Amino acid sequence: MTGKLPLSPAFAALNRAASERILILDGAMGTQIQQLGLDEDDYTGHASGHVCRHHTDHPQKGNNDLLILTQPEAVEDIHYRYAMAGADIVETNTFSSTTIAQADYALENAVHDLNVEGARIVRRALDRATAKDGRPRWVAGALGPTNRTASISPDVNNPGYRAVTFDDLRQAYLQQANGLIEGGADILLIETIFDTLNAKAAIFACMQAMETHGQRLPLMISGTITDASGRTLSGQTPTAFWHSVRHAQPWTVGLNCALGAEAMRPHLAELSGVADTLICAYPNAGLPNAFGQYDEGPDDTARQIAGFARDGLVNVVGGCCGTTPEHISAIAEAVAEFSPRKVPEYA
């Protein structure tokens, strides 16, 4: 669908940068937000003066995406700190900015604003960082998996039931992708994929949005291996996952979340062995402890990710749950001496 579209200016610049070195993605957003200790008035904006214009009677504490509208300075500061820590690519705080996910907070009407402003906030942060050190940086518009699955029934007594349809997902993702592009996203990142059918709806929507805007943006696709079985929640191995999404010709394919770097490594190696495109990996800071906290420090995470780079497995690396600007700084330093993975050519 997007094959005849001209490549965006960011696409060419990213390709040049990725040919020269391993690029750095940012780290966890939720981890940083939790450290702010925000209460209900902070989330709704009554404490900051940025009251959300989209009315709802539902509690909003925990709706981290809403902070784009109600705590924009705090969100921008987090993005800025990741940029200054060494991130070349910084994600928008829009993991749950679809009508499907925001329905839990009765804020479906805020979705367009969340995505547009989410991209603009990152752009402001990156422009500040570039003004300081001259390094180019790129905005990745983040599209999360939603809280529904198109392949699996949520009702164990009715395996044929689905809580969402493919077209429901497509429409929700299309609204999100259009908003992210309107806000200035350089990249579209479909991440934390546990159900490949959800991802296919997101891919379709991203392609439609690119058609509407008349440019082909780099598409990053990142799956999640949920346990030691080496499969996604919908049952695919890394190889099967790649063959399910390769038609999209993604700029990167990779893995994130669920696992720390050590546990992710064999699955990443499998994916790197079959994918004829760039590989991206951003693991958690180990596994959570009994209190849901991540104990793996920056040096430990960086050492393991440096192993990915040393063995020629990756082109883009960063961090997911539990990682901080300190983790990203350590990762950037640890992989700097290694060359990016060479993309294999298959017939």
ABEGO torsion letter per residue (X at the ends): XAAABBBBAAAAAAAAAAAABBBBBBBBAAAAAAAAGBBAAAAAGAAAGBBBABBBABBABGBAAAAAAABAAAAAAAAAAAAAAGBABBBBBAAABBAAAAAAAGAAAAAAAAAAAAAAAAAAAAAAAAAAAGBBBBBBBBBBAEABBAABBABAABAABBABBAAAAAAAAAAAAAAAAAAGBABBBBBGBABAAAAAAAAAAAAAAAAAAGBBBBBBBBBBBABAAGBBAAGBBAAAAAAAAAAAGBABBBBBEGBBAAAAAAAAAAAAAABBBBBBBBBBBEBBBAAGBBABBAAAAAAAAAAAAAAGABABBBBBBGBBAAAAAAAAAAAAABBBBBBBBBX
